[in-house]
Amino acid sequence: MNPVTMYHNPRCSKSRQTLTLLNERDVEPELVLYLETPPTTQELKALLDKLGLKARQLLRTKEAAYRELGLDDPDKTDAELLEAMHQQPILIERPIVVVGERAAIGRPPENVLELL
C-alpha cells in the first residue's frame, strides 16, 4: 500500500477518531500538523485535486475567520480562498487522509476506509 498521510488537528475529535480508526487497522500515517505547518496554496490545490473538490468545499464555514474574512462572498476566487486557508489553516476542513493520488475527508471518520 502507498504511504498514508493525514492532515491532523489533535484537538479535533473527528481527527482523533480518524487516527484511531487507521491505527486499529495497523495503519500508521505520517501526521501533518497543519495548524503548525500550514500547507502552501499549491499543496492545497493538489489536495483539492485528490479530493475532487472545489476550494469553497474545503472551507470550515462555522469558523470565526470565515466570517471575519468575508469568505461567504461568492465573488471570492479560488486563489483568494486558497490563500485564506494558507494564512488561516483553521479554515481547512479536517481531517484529510491521503493515499497515493486519492484523498478523503474523515467526516465521518469511516470515509477514509475507502482509501485503504
N, C-alpha and C positions, 0 to 999 in steps of 0.2 A: 504494500500500500504506500501511496505517496505520503510525504511528511504532512502532518496536520498542524495548522497554525490557528490560534484562537485570539481574537481581539477581546481582551478581558478587562472587566472592571470588578475587582474583588468586593466592592461594596454593593454590587447589584445582585439581587437574589437569583434572577434568571441566569446571570453569568455564572454564578457559583453552581447552580443546579446543572447547567450545561457541562461545566467542567467535571462535576461528579459523574454525570451520565457517561462522558467519554472515558473517565478513569475506570468506571465499572466494566468497561469493555476493553480494558487494558490498552487504552489509547492515552499517551502522554503528549499532549500538544505543546508546541512551542508557544509560550504565552507572550503576547504583545500587550503591555500595559499602556494602552493607547492614550490614557489621560496624562501619563507622564511623558510619553513619546508620541505625540500626535502624528498620524500619517500625513504625508505630503498630499497636495491636491492630485498629483499623478498617481500615488498609491490609492487614494480614494477612488479615482476614476477606474483603476484596474479592479478594485473590489466591486464597484458597481457593475462592471462588465461581467465579472464572475457570478454575481448575484442575479444579473438580468434585470436590474432596477434602474430607475432614473434617480438623479441626485435628491430630488424632493422626497422620494420614498424612503430614503435613509435617515431623514431628519426626525429627531425626537421633538415633536411639536408641543409637548407639555412643559418643556424646559423654559425657565425664565429668559434665557438668552435668545430663544426663538422669537419671543415677543419683543424683547428689547432691541434686537437687530432688524425687526420688521421682515422676518423671513416668510411671513404669510403672504407677502406681496407677490401675486402671480407673475409680475414682470421681472422678478429676480431671475437672473440667468443661472444655468448650471454652474458656470465658472464662479459666480458670486456665492452660490450655495456651498460649493466645494471649499472655497476659501474660508467661509464662515465655519465649516466643520473642522477645517485645519486649525483655525485660530481658537475655536471653542469646541474641543473634542467631546465635551459633554453632550453636544448635539447629535452625535453619531449613535444610531440605534445599535443595541448590543444584545448579546454577544454575537460576533461574526466568526464563523469557523470556515477555514479554507483548506481544501484538499485538492491539490493539483490545480486544474483550471476551473474548478467549481467551488461555490461557497453557499452558505446558508446562514440565516439569522436564527438564533436559538430562542425564538418566541413563537411557540413554546419550545423548550429545550429539545424535545423529540424531533424537531425539524432537522437537526443536524445529522440524525441517524441515516438519512438518505445518502449522505456523503461517504459513509463507511462501507 
